[in-house]
Amino acid sequence: MTQVTHGLPCDILATLTADPALMHIVHQCIDEPEFIENFSRLYGVSIPRPPKNTLEAMVDEATGWRDDQYRKFFNAFIPFVHRSVYLPLKADFEKMERKS
């Protein structure tokens, strides 16, 4: 069983620390609206909505709602990107290296 720390599995935290390519891929995926929309549809987790006004921003900050929503989103999104984008790309890259 994979140990989980701060909401992310330890193996993914280790990869984030050791291989900057994973964080680069996460950033690239965040910049793709269709990717985010489909992820949110499949997993039922969305990026928090931006506050509509200053009062709403202060309430979100005071209650911790925004931080909690980001934590939930990234605790689901990063493992998804790791499994569905990073690992297949890494496997393809390693296969190409072996052929060379």
N, CA, C and O atoms as a GROMACS GRO file, in nm:
protein
  400
    1MET      N    1   0.084  -0.119   0.000
    1MET     CA    2   0.000   0.000   0.000
    1MET      C    3   0.089   0.125   0.000
    1MET      O    4   0.191   0.128   0.068
    2THR      N    5   0.050   0.225  -0.075
    2THR     CA    6   0.125   0.348  -0.086
    2THR      C    7   0.093   0.439   0.031
    2THR      O    8  -0.023   0.466   0.061
    3GLN      N    9   0.198   0.487   0.098
    3GLN     CA   10   0.178   0.580   0.208
    3GLN      C   11   0.145   0.717   0.151
    3GLN      O   12   0.201   0.759   0.050
    4VAL      N   13   0.053   0.787   0.218
    4VAL     CA   14   0.009   0.918   0.172
    4VAL      C   15   0.052   1.024   0.273
    4VAL      O   16   0.030   1.010   0.393
    5THR      N   17   0.115   1.131   0.223
    5THR     CA   18   0.158   1.242   0.306
    5THR      C   19   0.104   1.371   0.245
    5THR      O   20   0.120   1.393   0.125
    6HIS      N   21   0.042   1.454   0.324
    6HIS     CA   22  -0.012   1.581   0.277
    6HIS      C   23  -0.109   1.560   0.160
    6HIS      O   24  -0.123   1.648   0.075
    7GLY      N   25  -0.174   1.448   0.155
    7GLY     CA   26  -0.272   1.423   0.051
    7GLY      C   27  -0.217   1.361  -0.075
    7GLY      O   28  -0.294   1.312  -0.158
    8LEU      N   29  -0.085   1.362  -0.092
    8LEU     CA   30  -0.025   1.302  -0.211
    8LEU      C   31   0.051   1.177  -0.171
    8LEU      O   32   0.117   1.176  -0.067
    9PRO      N   33   0.044   1.072  -0.252
    9PRO     CA   34   0.123   0.951  -0.222
    9PRO      C   35   0.272   0.983  -0.217
    9PRO      O   36   0.321   1.068  -0.292
   10CYS      N   37   0.342   0.915  -0.130
   10CYS     CA   38   0.486   0.941  -0.111
   10CYS      C   39   0.567   0.922  -0.239
   10CYS      O   40   0.663   0.995  -0.263
   11ASP      N   41   0.529   0.823  -0.322
   11ASP     CA   42   0.604   0.802  -0.445
   11ASP      C   43   0.590   0.922  -0.540
   11ASP      O   44   0.684   0.955  -0.612
   12ILE      N   45   0.474   0.985  -0.540
   12ILE     CA   46   0.455   1.102  -0.625
   12ILE      C   47   0.530   1.222  -0.567
   12ILE      O   48   0.588   1.300  -0.642
   13LEU      N   49   0.530   1.237  -0.434
   13LEU     CA   50   0.608   1.344  -0.372
   13LEU      C   51   0.757   1.326  -0.403
   13LEU      O   52   0.827   1.424  -0.430
   14ALA      N   53   0.804   1.202  -0.400
   14ALA     CA   54   0.945   1.176  -0.431
   14ALA      C   55   0.975   1.212  -0.577
   14ALA      O   56   1.080   1.268  -0.607
   15THR      N   57   0.883   1.180  -0.666
   15THR     CA   58   0.903   1.213  -0.807
   15THR      C   59   0.902   1.364  -0.827
   15THR      O   60   0.983   1.417  -0.903
   16LEU      N   61   0.811   1.433  -0.759
   16LEU     CA   62   0.808   1.579  -0.768
   16LEU      C   63   0.940   1.640  -0.723
   16LEU      O   64   0.987   1.739  -0.780
   17THR      N   65   1.001   1.580  -0.620
   17THR     CA   66   1.127   1.629  -0.568
   17THR      C   67   1.243   1.596  -0.661
   17THR      O   68   1.331   1.680  -0.682
   18ALA      N   69   1.244   1.475  -0.714
   18ALA     CA   70   1.358   1.427  -0.791
   18ALA      C   71   1.355   1.463  -0.940
   18ALA      O   72   1.461   1.477  -1.002
   19ASP      N   73   1.236   1.478  -0.996
   19ASP     CA   74   1.227   1.499  -1.140
   19ASP      C   75   1.143   1.623  -1.172
   19ASP      O   76   1.020   1.618  -1.163
   20PRO      N   77   1.206   1.733  -1.207
   20PRO     CA   78   1.131   1.856  -1.237
   20PRO      C   79   1.038   1.842  -1.358
   20PRO      O   80   0.952   1.927  -1.379
   21ALA      N   81   1.054   1.736  -1.435
   21ALA     CA   82   0.967   1.716  -1.551
   21ALA      C   83   0.821   1.698  -1.509
   21ALA      O   84   0.731   1.742  -1.579
   22LEU      N   85   0.798   1.632  -1.396
   22LEU     CA   86   0.660   1.612  -1.351
   22LEU      C   87   0.593   1.747  -1.325
   22LEU      O   88   0.480   1.769  -1.370
   23MET      N   89   0.658   1.836  -1.253
   23MET     CA   90   0.597   1.967  -1.226
   23MET      C   91   0.578   2.047  -1.354
   23MET      O   92   0.480   2.119  -1.369
   24HIS      N   93   0.672   2.034  -1.447
   24HIS     CA   94   0.657   2.101  -1.577
   24HIS      C   95   0.532   2.048  -1.649
   24HIS      O   96   0.456   2.126  -1.706
   25ILE      N   97   0.513   1.918  -1.646
   25ILE     CA   98   0.397   1.857  -1.712
   25ILE      C   99   0.269   1.902  -1.643
   25ILE      O  100   0.170   1.931  -1.710
   26VAL      N  101   0.269   1.908  -1.509
   26VAL     CA  102   0.150   1.956  -1.436
   26VAL      C  103   0.117   2.098  -1.479
   26VAL      O  104   0.001   2.130  -1.503
   27HIS      N  105   0.219   2.184  -1.489
   27HIS     CA  106   0.196   2.322  -1.534
   27HIS      C  107   0.140   2.326  -1.675
   27HIS      O  108   0.049   2.404  -1.704
   28GLN      N  109   0.192   2.242  -1.764
   28GLN     CA  110   0.142   2.238  -1.901
   28GLN      C  111  -0.004   2.193  -1.904
   28GLN      O  112  -0.085   2.247  -1.980
   29CYS      N  113  -0.038   2.094  -1.823
   29CYS     CA  114  -0.176   2.043  -1.818
   29CYS      C  115  -0.272   2.148  -1.763
   29CYS      O  116  -0.386   2.160  -1.809
   30ILE      N  117  -0.227   2.225  -1.663
   30ILE     CA  118  -0.310   2.331  -1.605
   30ILE      C  119  -0.344   2.437  -1.711
   30ILE      O  120  -0.450   2.498  -1.706
   31ASP      N  121  -0.254   2.456  -1.805
   31ASP     CA  122  -0.275   2.557  -1.909
   31ASP      C  123  -0.367   2.509  -2.022
   31ASP      O  124  -0.392   2.584  -2.116
   32GLU      N  125  -0.417   2.387  -2.012
   32GLU     CA  126  -0.507   2.332  -2.114
   32GLU      C  127  -0.650   2.327  -2.061
   32GLU      O  128  -0.684   2.235  -1.987
   33PRO      N  129  -0.734   2.424  -2.097
   33PRO     CA  130  -0.870   2.429  -2.043
   33PRO      C  131  -0.951   2.301  -2.066
   33PRO      O  132  -1.025   2.258  -1.978
   34GLU      N  133  -0.937   2.241  -2.184
   34GLU     CA  134  -1.013   2.118  -2.212
   34GLU      C  135  -0.968   2.004  -2.122
   34GLU      O  136  -1.050   1.923  -2.077
   35PHE      N  137  -0.840   1.997  -2.094
   35PHE     CA  138  -0.786   1.894  -2.005
   35PHE      C  139  -0.847   1.910  -1.866
   35PHE      O  140  -0.890   1.812  -1.805
   36ILE      N  141  -0.849   2.034  -1.816
   36ILE     CA  142  -0.904   2.064  -1.684
   36ILE      C  143  -1.054   2.033  -1.680
   36ILE      O  144  -1.103   1.973  -1.585
   37GLU      N  145  -1.126   2.075  -1.784
   37GLU     CA  146  -1.270   2.050  -1.789
   37GLU      C  147  -1.301   1.901  -1.784
   37GLU      O  148  -1.389   1.858  -1.709
   38ASN      N  149  -1.229   1.823  -1.864
   38ASN     CA  150  -1.255   1.679  -1.866
   38ASN      C  151  -1.213   1.611  -1.736
   38ASN      O  152  -1.281   1.521  -1.688
   39PHE      N  153  -1.101   1.655  -1.679
   39PHE     CA  154  -1.060   1.602  -1.549
   39PHE      C  155  -1.168   1.632  -1.445
   39PHE      O  156  -1.207   1.544  -1.368
   40SER      N  157  -1.215   1.756  -1.442
   40SER     CA  158  -1.318   1.795  -1.344
   40SER      C  159  -1.446   1.716  -1.364
   40SER      O  160  -1.510   1.676  -1.267
   41ARG      N  161  -1.484   1.694  -1.488
   41ARG     CA  162  -1.604   1.616  -1.517
   41ARG      C  163  -1.590   1.472  -1.469
   41ARG      O  164  -1.683   1.416  -1.411
   42LEU      N  165  -1.474   1.413  -1.492
   42LEU     CA  166  -1.453   1.273  -1.454
   42LEU      C  167  -1.436   1.253  -1.303
   42LEU      O  168  -1.485   1.156  -1.247
   43TYR      N  169  -1.367   1.347  -1.238
   43TYR     CA  170  -1.332   1.330  -1.098
   43TYR      C  171  -1.419   1.412  -1.003
   43TYR      O  172  -1.412   1.393  -0.882
   44GLY      N  173  -1.500   1.503  -1.055
   44GLY     CA  174  -1.588   1.582  -0.971
   44GLY      C  175  -1.516   1.681  -0.882
   44GLY      O  176  -1.568   1.722  -0.778
   45VAL      N  177  -1.396   1.720  -0.921
   45VAL     CA  178  -1.315   1.815  -0.845
   45VAL      C  179  -1.278   1.928  -0.940
   45VAL      O  180  -1.228   1.903  -1.049
   46SER      N  181  -1.302   2.052  -0.898
   46SER     CA  182  -1.273   2.167  -0.985
   46SER      C  183  -1.175   2.262  -0.920
   46SER      O  184  -1.159   2.263  -0.798
   47ILE      N  185  -1.110   2.342  -1.004
   47ILE     CA  186  -1.029   2.452  -0.953
   47ILE      C  187  -1.126   2.551  -0.888
   47ILE      O  188  -1.232   2.578  -0.944
   48PRO      N  189  -1.091   2.604  -0.772
   48PRO     CA  190  -1.183   2.698  -0.707
   48PRO      C  191  -1.216   2.818  -0.795
   48PRO      O  192  -1.133   2.867  -0.871
   49ARG      N  193  -1.337   2.860  -0.783
   49ARG     CA  194  -1.382   2.978  -0.857
   49ARG      C  195  -1.312   3.101  -0.802
   49ARG      O  196  -1.284   3.108  -0.682
   50PRO      N  197  -1.284   3.198  -0.888
   50PRO     CA  198  -1.226   3.322  -0.836
   50PRO      C  199  -1.333   3.399  -0.758
   50PRO      O  200  -1.451   3.394  -0.792
   51PRO      N  201  -1.292   3.470  -0.652
   51PRO     CA  202  -1.391   3.547  -0.577
   51PRO      C  203  -1.451   3.657  -0.664
   51PRO      O  204  -1.382   3.715  -0.748
   52LYS      N  205  -1.580   3.683  -0.643
   52LYS     CA  206  -1.650   3.783  -0.723
   52LYS      C  207  -1.621   3.925  -0.675
   52LYS      O  208  -1.630   4.021  -0.752
   53ASN      N  209  -1.586   3.938  -0.548
   53ASN     CA  210  -1.557   4.070  -0.493
   53ASN      C  211  -1.463   4.056  -0.374
   53ASN      O  212  -1.427   3.945  -0.335
   54THR      N  213  -1.424   4.168  -0.319
   54THR     CA  214  -1.327   4.170  -0.209
   54THR      C  215  -1.383   4.101  -0.084
   54THR      O  216  -1.310   4.029  -0.016
   55LEU      N  217  -1.509   4.123  -0.055
   55LEU     CA  218  -1.569   4.061   0.063
   55LEU      C  219  -1.568   3.909   0.051
   55LEU      O  220  -1.534   3.839   0.147
   56GLU      N  221  -1.604   3.859  -0.065
   56GLU     CA  222  -1.602   3.715  -0.087
   56GLU      C  223  -1.460   3.660  -0.073
   56GLU      O  224  -1.440   3.551  -0.019
   57ALA      N  225  -1.362   3.734  -0.122
   57ALA     CA  226  -1.222   3.691  -0.110
   57ALA      C  227  -1.181   3.685   0.036
   57ALA      O  228  -1.112   3.592   0.077
   58MET      N  229  -1.222   3.783   0.114
   58MET     CA  230  -1.187   3.784   0.257
   58MET      C  231  -1.254   3.669   0.330
   58MET      O  232  -1.191   3.607   0.416
   59VAL      N  233  -1.379   3.639   0.298
   59VAL     CA  234  -1.450   3.528   0.362
   59VAL      C  235  -1.384   3.396   0.325
   59VAL      O  236  -1.363   3.310   0.411
   60ASP      N  237  -1.352   3.379   0.196
   60ASP     CA  238  -1.284   3.256   0.152
   60ASP      C  239  -1.152   3.238   0.224
   60ASP      O  240  -1.116   3.127   0.264
   61GLU      N  241  -1.078   3.348   0.242
   61GLU     CA  242  -0.949   3.343   0.310
   61GLU      C  243  -0.967   3.311   0.459
   61GLU      O  244  -0.896   3.227   0.514
   62ALA      N  245  -1.062   3.377   0.522
   62ALA     CA  246  -1.083   3.360   0.666
   62ALA      C  247  -1.131   3.219   0.700
   62ALA      O  248  -1.094   3.163   0.803
   63THR      N  249  -1.214   3.162   0.615
   63THR     CA  250  -1.268   3.028   0.642
   63THR      C  251  -1.177   2.916   0.594
   63THR      O  252  -1.196   2.801   0.631
   64GLY      N  253  -1.078   2.951   0.511
   64GLY     CA  254  -0.990   2.849   0.456
   64GLY      C  255  -1.052   2.774   0.340
   64GLY      O  256  -0.996   2.674   0.293
   65TRP      N  257  -1.167   2.821   0.292
   65TRP     CA  258  -1.237   2.751   0.184
   65TRP      C  259  -1.151   2.739   0.059
   65TRP      O  260  -1.138   2.631   0.002
   66ARG      N  261  -1.092   2.849   0.018
   66ARG     CA  262  -1.013   2.850  -0.106
   66ARG      C  263  -0.895   2.755  -0.097
   66ARG      O  264  -0.871   2.676  -0.189
   67ASP      N  265  -0.819   2.762   0.013
   67ASP     CA  266  -0.705   2.671   0.031
   67ASP      C  267  -0.750   2.526   0.031
   67ASP      O  268  -0.685   2.440  -0.029
   68ASP      N  269  -0.862   2.499   0.097
   68ASP     CA  270  -0.914   2.363   0.102
   68ASP      C  271  -0.952   2.313  -0.037
   68ASP      O  272  -0.925   2.198  -0.072
   69GLN      N  273  -1.015   2.399  -0.116
   69GLN     CA  274  -1.055   2.360  -0.252
   69GLN      C  275  -0.934   2.336  -0.341
   69GLN      O  276  -0.934   2.241  -0.420
   70TYR      N  277  -0.832   2.421  -0.330
   70TYR     CA  278  -0.709   2.398  -0.407
   70TYR      C  279  -0.642   2.268  -0.363
   70TYR      O  280  -0.593   2.192  -0.448
   71ARG      N  281  -0.638   2.241  -0.235
   71ARG     CA  282  -0.577   2.118  -0.184
   71ARG      C  283  -0.650   1.996  -0.240
   71ARG      O  284  -0.587   1.901  -0.285
   72LYS      N  285  -0.784   1.999  -0.236
   72LYS     CA  286  -0.861   1.886  -0.290
   72LYS      C  287  -0.835   1.868  -0.439
   72LYS      O  288  -0.818   1.756  -0.487
   73PHE      N  289  -0.832   1.980  -0.512
   73PHE     CA  290  -0.810   1.972  -0.655
   73PHE      C  291  -0.674   1.912  -0.686
   73PHE      O  292  -0.664   1.815  -0.762
   74PHE      N  293  -0.568   1.968  -0.627
   74PHE     CA  294  -0.433   1.921  -0.660
   74PHE      C  295  -0.403   1.783  -0.604
   74PHE      O  296  -0.321   1.711  -0.661
   75ASN      N  297  -0.466   1.744  -0.494
   75ASN     CA  298  -0.448   1.608  -0.441
   75ASN      C  299  -0.507   1.504  -0.535
   75ASN      O  300  -0.467   1.387  -0.530
   76ALA      N  301  -0.601   1.543  -0.618
   76ALA     CA  302  -0.655   1.453  -0.720
   76ALA      C  303  -0.585   1.473  -0.855
   76ALA      O  304  -0.558   1.377  -0.926
   77PHE      N  305  -0.556   1.598  -0.889
   77PHE     CA  306  -0.503   1.632  -1.021
   77PHE      C  307  -0.360   1.584  -1.041
   77PHE      O  308  -0.328   1.527  -1.146
   78ILE      N  309  -0.273   1.606  -0.944
   78ILE     CA  310  -0.132   1.567  -0.961
   78ILE      C  311  -0.117   1.416  -0.979
   78ILE      O  312  -0.045   1.374  -1.069
   79PRO      N  313  -0.182   1.331  -0.896
   79PRO     CA  314  -0.172   1.187  -0.923
   79PRO      C  315  -0.229   1.147  -1.059
   79PRO      O  316  -0.177   1.057  -1.125
   80PHE      N  317  -0.336   1.216  -1.102
   80PHE     CA  318  -0.394   1.187  -1.233
   80PHE      C  319  -0.294   1.219  -1.344
   80PHE      O  320  -0.274   1.138  -1.435
   81VAL      N  321  -0.231   1.335  -1.336
   81VAL     CA  322  -0.131   1.374  -1.437
   81VAL      C  323  -0.012   1.278  -1.432
   81VAL      O  324   0.041   1.238  -1.535
   82HIS      N  325   0.029   1.242  -1.313
   82HIS     CA  326   0.142   1.148  -1.296
   82HIS      C  327   0.111   1.016  -1.367
   82HIS      O  328   0.194   0.964  -1.442
   83ARG      N  329  -0.008   0.964  -1.342
   83ARG     CA  330  -0.046   0.833  -1.396
   83ARG      C  331  -0.077   0.838  -1.546
   83ARG      O  332  -0.038   0.748  -1.620
   84SER      N  333  -0.147   0.942  -1.590
   84SER     CA  334  -0.197   0.940  -1.728
   84SER      C  335  -0.112   1.015  -1.828
   84SER      O  336  -0.126   0.995  -1.948
   85VAL      N  337  -0.022   1.103  -1.781
   85VAL     CA  338   0.062   1.180  -1.874
   85VAL      C  339   0.210   1.152  -1.849
   85VAL      O  340   0.282   1.112  -1.940
   86TYR      N  341   0.255   1.175  -1.727
   86TYR     CA  342   0.398   1.164  -1.695
   86TYR      C  343   0.453   1.023  -1.717
   86TYR      O  344   0.552   1.005  -1.788
   87LEU      N  345   0.390   0.923  -1.656
   87LEU     CA  346   0.443   0.786  -1.668
   87LEU      C  347   0.445   0.734  -1.811
   87LEU      O  348   0.544   0.674  -1.851
   88PRO      N  349   0.337   0.756  -1.891
   88PRO     CA  350   0.346   0.712  -2.031
   88PRO      C  351   0.456   0.785  -2.111
   88PRO      O  352   0.524   0.724  -2.192
   89LEU      N  353   0.472   0.916  -2.086
   89LEU     CA  354   0.578   0.989  -2.156
   89LEU      C  355   0.716   0.939  -2.113
   89LEU      O  356   0.805   0.923  -2.196
   90LYS      N  357   0.732   0.914  -1.986
   90LYS     CA  358   0.860   0.864  -1.935
   90LYS      C  359   0.891   0.726  -1.994
   90LYS      O  360   1.004   0.699  -2.034
   91ALA      N  361   0.790   0.640  -2.002
   91ALA     CA  362   0.809   0.506  -2.059
   91ALA      C  363   0.848   0.515  -2.206
   91ALA      O  364   0.937   0.443  -2.252
   92ASP      N  365   0.782   0.604  -2.281
   92ASP     CA  366   0.818   0.623  -2.423
   92ASP      C  367   0.961   0.674  -2.437
   92ASP      O  368   1.036   0.627  -2.523
   93PHE      N  369   0.998   0.769  -2.353
   93PHE     CA  370   1.133   0.825  -2.358
   93PHE      C  371   1.237   0.716  -2.328
   93PHE      O  372   1.339   0.707  -2.397
   94GLU      N  373   1.212   0.635  -2.224
   94GLU     CA  374   1.305   0.529  -2.190
   94GLU      C  375   1.314   0.423  -2.299
   94GLU      O  376   1.421   0.369  -2.324
   95LYS      N  377   1.201   0.395  -2.364
   95LYS     CA  378   1.202   0.299  -2.474
   95LYS      C  379   1.286   0.353  -2.591
   95LYS      O  380   1.361   0.278  -2.653
   96MET      N  381   1.272   0.482  -2.620
   96MET     CA  382   1.351   0.544  -2.727
   96MET      C  383   1.500   0.543  -2.693
   96MET      O  384   1.584   0.522  -2.780
   97GLU      N  385   1.533   0.565  -2.566
   97GLU     CA  386   1.674   0.562  -2.524
   97GLU      C  387   1.734   0.424  -2.541
   97GLU      O  388   1.850   0.412  -2.582
   98ARG      N  389   1.658   0.319  -2.511
   98ARG     CA  390   1.708   0.182  -2.525
   98ARG      C  391   1.734   0.146  -2.671
   98ARG      O  392   1.826   0.070  -2.701
   99LYS      N  393   1.653   0.202  -2.762
   99LYS     CA  394   1.670   0.173  -2.905
   99LYS      C  395   1.794   0.242  -2.961
   99LYS      O  396   1.853   0.196  -3.059
  100SER      N  397   1.833   0.355  -2.900
  100SER     CA  398   1.946   0.432  -2.952
  100SER      C  399   2.078   0.368  -2.924
  100SER      O  400   2.182   0.421  -2.962
   0.00000   0.00000   0.00000
